[in-house]
Amino acid sequence: MGFLENAYKLLSGKGLSRLNDNVASLSQGIFQECLRIKVRSIEIIVYCFVYENFRIYSLPWDSPFTWYLCLIGIDFGFYWAHRFAHEVNIIWAIHQAHHSAEDFVMTSALRQALLQPFTAWLTYVPLALFIPPSIFLAHLQLGELYMFWLHTEIIHKLGPLEYILNTPSHHRVHHGRNAKYIDKNFGGTFIIWDRIFGTFEPEDPEEPAVYGLVHPVQSYNPFYLQLHHWGAMWSKMRTMQGWRNKVNVFFMGPGWEPGKPRLGLISDIPKIEYPVVPWDPQIHLIEKVYVIWHFALTVIFYHELTLRHGSFSQFVVTCSILSLIYSITSLGFILEGRWFAPLFELLRCLLFFGVEQWLLPVVQPLEHLGAYRLTAVYAIRMSFLVSAIASSIYSLHKVAVKCNISPKSLQIKKE
């Protein structure tokens, strides 16, 4: 769908989506899924436990009534889980990563919060008292699929459907950092909960949504995107007088301060400066090609790992996950234009050769591989070798520029 979105934008003269924002969003999705490989879904674990031990009644799995009830129940639970994620600071610290994108494209849906699975299950537990886990899991996945297409600007309003369903128009409002759009439209599949509980706001054609956090993070580092708000909370807590105010920093809204309402004041939201210019550090074309190639390798490796991690030892899985996280972090530094990014890349490429036997997507002996996959393995090795050489040369250049060293200054003066 992301390719179709970009094709439409290109044909309509709007240009392609920005590489840096797209890679950052996809990296966040990989980051979260790496955690899921090691830690199974908390929602399913807790749900099954409650269902097996505390269910009051088991509705028939093949009844249309059960399916409709689960559809409504999950969306109702999602509304409140999503609302809590915006209105409780300690949960917002987890969720804010999803809102950090300054572009609103379909890959933004994959910019997920690393620890979100540890909080989202709370509002789904009541359903376990009577709805079988298989039905719950099916609707949970269908709901996530539905919400993917909401992250786009190319689909406009959808007529009468806008009254019942959550649509791209409604979700653009939710992602806007405009003061009038803050904490609005929390629904997943349906928008009716927002209409009922007073959190609905229609999209205003006179005020298009401006995306991102109210204080833009200006980073493509996956760790910083996920964790920066924890540091902000800690700093804010240290400035508070009295233990009650210190605790409230974590459990009130992100904008709360002593003497203000629970969610803070809308007037405190920073005004948007027009024209809006997203953070877009410029890097060379060759660096962009490098990022595209190595990110493609990272995605392929991630795909292989998710398919086959059950057949690997925990040591291999752990090494593979660390390699993936290192890769998306290092590529993020390149997109930021950091002077030390080539050094990170050089180390990554050298480490690849040191632990190649554990990190290659195919871990069987080479003689068991077909010609295609064997060629792919050698191509990966060659790309890392070339990348290591290029990174070492570029590292010297970057360090020289950083330290203001010129070739002339290194010449030995003749006596």
N, C-alpha and C positions, 0 to 999 in steps of 0.2 A: 504493500500500500504506500509505503514511503517513496518507492520509485515512481509509482503512478502520480503521486502528489507532485514530485519534482518535475515529471514530464509535463504535467498540466501547467505548472508555474513557468516552465521554460517556454512552452508554446504560447502562453498568454502574455509573454514579455516581462514577467516578474522576476526572472532569474532563478538560479538554483539556491537551495538553502545553504547557509554557511557551513563550511566543513567543520570548523572548530566547535560550534554549538552542537552539531549532529554527533560528532565523535564523543563529546563530553556526555551527551545523553545516553548513547549506546554503552559507554564505559560504565555509567552508573548502573545500568541494567545488568551488565556482566558482574559488577561488584556485588550486587544483591544476590544474584543467582549463585555466585561462588559460595556465599554463606549458606544458601539453601542446600548445596551439595553436602556440606558438613553437618548442618542442623536441619532436620526435617521440618516441614511446615508446622508451626506451633498451632495454627488454626485447626488443622486436621487432628493433631495429637490430642489437644484439649477437647475438641468436639467429640471424638470417638470415646474418650474416657468418660465424659459426662453422659453420653448416650448409653454406653454399656452399663453404667453403674447407677444412674439417677433418672433415666427416662420414665416418664409418667405413662406414656402411651406411644405405640409405634404405628404411625400412619403407613398405609400400604404404599410401597415404592412405585407401583404401576398405576396409581390413581391420578387422574388429571388434577383433582383437588389438591393433592399433595404437592404436585409440581407448581401449581399456581400460588399456593400458600408459601412455598419455599422461595419462589421468585420475589414475592412481595416482602417476605420476612428478611431475606438477605439484603434487599435494597434498603429496607428500613434500617437494618443494622449498619449498613455501610454509611448511610446518611449520618448517623450519630457518631460512628467511629471517625468519619471524616471531619465532622464538626468539632469533636474533641481535639483532633489533631491540629486544628487552627486556634482553638480557644484555651488550650492548656499548654503552657509554655514548654514544659518538659517533653510533651509529645510533639509540639511544633518543632522542637529542636531536631527531632527525627524526620518529620514530614517535609520540612522546608527545602530539602534537597530537590524534591520534585518540582518546586516552584522557582528554582534558581535559573532556569533557561530564559534567555531574553528573546528567543525566537519561539513561535508557537507552531510547531510542525509535528507530524505524527511520531517522529522519533522522541519527542518530548514525553510521550506516554511511557517510554522505557526508562526515563530518568527517575528511578525509584529510590526510595529511602532504604538504607541498608538494614535498619532495625525495625522497619514497619511491621513485619510478620509477628514481632513480639508484643505488639499493642493492638492490632486490628481484630484479634480474636474475641476480645472482651464482649462486644455487642452481639456476637453470633451465638454465644453459649445458650441463651434461652431456647433457640431452635432445636438444640440437641435433646430437649425434653420429649420431643415427639416426631421429629423428622429424621429419617435414616441418613447416615453419613454419606452414602453413595449419591443421594439426591442433593444433599448440601454441597458436596464437592463439584458435582456437575454444574450447578447454578453458580457457584463461586467462580469457576473457570469461564462460564458464559458471560458473567458480569464483567470480568476483566477484559474479555475480548470485545465486548460492546464499548467499553470506555476507551479503547485504543483509537477508534476513528473520531472521537470527539476532539482530539488535539490537532486541529487544522484551521486555517483561515480561508481555505478555498471553497468551503461549503457554507452557503449563506443560510438565512432562515428557512424553515421547512413548513411554513403554514400552520395548520391546526395541530400538527404534531408537537409544536412548541409548548402547547398547554399541558401536555401529559409527559412527554419524554424529555430526558436530558439530551441536548443537541450541541453541536459545535458552537452555536451562538451563545447558549447558556454557559458553556464551559470556558469560552473566551472571557466572559465576565469573571468567572471564578479565578482565572489565572491573571487577571489584570491587577496592577498595583495602583491604579487610580483610586483615589479616596472613596468614591462612591461604590466601587466594586469590591472593597475589602470585606472578607468574610461573608461572601454571598455564594449561592448556588452550589451547595454541597452534595447534591444528589448524584447517584451513580447512573442507573438506568432511567429512573423516573425523576421528574422535577416537582412532583406533587408535594413531596415532603417539605421542600423549601417554601412552597406556596402556603402550606398549612402552618408551618412554624415560624414564618416571618423572615426568612433569610433569602427570599427571591429578589433578584434584580434583573430586569431585562437589559439586553444590549442596546446601548444608545448610539445610533449612527453618528450623532454629533460629537461623541466622545469615544473614539475607538480605544480598546484596551491596550495598555502598555504593559508588556510582560516582564516577569522577573520579580525579585524581592524588592521591598521598599528601600532597602539598602543593598544595592547590587554587589555581589560577591567578587566579581572580576577575577575568576579563577577557573581553570579546567583541571585542577588537581582533584582527583576523586576523594581523597582523604579530607581536604579542606572543604569541599562542597558538602560532605556528609557531616563534618564535625565542628565547623566554625561557630555555629550558634551555641554549642556547649560552652565554648570559651567566653562568648558574649554574656551568657547567663551567669557564669562564674564571676566575671568582672562586675556585673551589675549587683549580684548578691553581696559582694564584698563592700559595696558602697552603702548598703542598707543599714539602718540603725534598728536594733532589736531583732530577736530571733523570729518573731512572727512575720515581719516584713521580709526577712531573708528566706523563709519558707515560701511565702507568697510569690516570690520571684519565679519559683518553679511551677506553681500550681494555678496562678492567675494567667491572664492572657499575655502574649508577648509585649504588648504596649502598656501593661499595668505599671503604675508607680503609686506610692502612698498618696492618698487623697484623691485618687482618680478611680473611675469605674473599673469593674473587673477586667474588661477588655481594653482599657485605656480610652483615649479620646481620638476620634477621627481627625480632629484638627491637628493632631501631632504627626499625622502621616506626611512625610516629605512631599512637597509639591513637585510635580513632574516638569522638568525643564524641556521646552521644545526649541528646535527639533530634537527628537529623541535619537540618540546615537548609541547603539549597543556597543558594549566593549568588544573590540575586534582587533587584537594585536596582529600586525602584519608580519608574515613570514615569507620566505622565498618559495617560489613554485616548486623547486626541487625538494624542499622540506615538506610541502603538502603532498607531493607524490610519495615521498618516503613514509609519511604518516598513513596514507591510504593503503599502501602495500603492507606495512607491518600491522596495521589494525586489521586488515583482511586476514592475515596469518593468525592473529590473535583470536578472531571470531571463529576461524576454522578449528583451531586448537580447542577453544571453549566448547564448540559443538561436539567434537570427538569426546571430550571429557565428560560432558553431560550424558552422552549416549552410553558410555562404557565404564563409568567410574565404579560401578558395582563389581566389576571384574578385576579392579586394581587393588593393591594393598593401600592401607591408609597413608603410608609414607609417600607413595607415588601420588596419591590424590592431593595430599598436603603440599608437596613440592609443585605440583601442577597449578594449584590454586595460587600459591605465592608467586609463581611465574606470571600468571595472568594479571594479578594485582600490580606487580612490578611493571608489567608491560603497559597497562593503561595509565599508570602514573607517569612513566617516562614519556609516553607519547603526549600526555597532557602538558608536560613541561615544554615540549617542542612547540605545541600550539600556543603556549603563552610567550614564546620567544625568550625563554630563560637562557642566560649565558652558559649555565652549567648543564643544560639538557643533553648536549653531545657526550658529556662525561657519563651521564646516567645511561645513555644508549650504548656507549662503548662497554661499560660494565655489564649491561644486559646481554649484549651479543657474546661477550667472553664467557659469561656464566652459562649461556646456552650450550656452548661446546663442552663445558665442564660437567653438566648434568644432562646431556643430550639423551642418554639412554632412558631417562625417566620422563623427559619433557616432550619428546616427539609424540605427535598424535597417534602413531602406530608403534606399539611397543613390542610386537612380535619380532622374532629374528628376521632379518632382511630377506633370507632365502625363501621365506613363506609368503612374501608379498608378490602381488601381480606387478606387471610392468608399469602400469599407470601409477600405482601408489609408490613404487620404488623410485620412479622418476620424480614424484612429488617430494619424497624425502630428500633426495639429492638437491632438488631445487631449493628447498628450505635451507639446507646446509649452506649452499652457495650464497643465498641471499643474506644470511647472517654473517658469512665471511666478508662479503663485499661491504655490508653495513658496518662491520667492525672496523674495516680499513677506513671507510669514509668518515665514521664517527671519530676515529683517532685524529685524522687530519683536521676535521672541523673543530674538534676540541682544542687543538693547538691554536687555531685561528681565533676561537672565541676567548680563550684565556689571554691571548696576546692583546686582543681588543680591550678586554676587561682591565688588564693591567697596563694598558697604554704602551705596549711594547711594539716597536716597529722594527723591520729588518735592518734599517739603518743604525738603530741604537745598539744592535747586536754585533755590528762590525768591529773588529779589533783594529784599533788605530795603529798605523805603522809608525815606528819610531824614526 
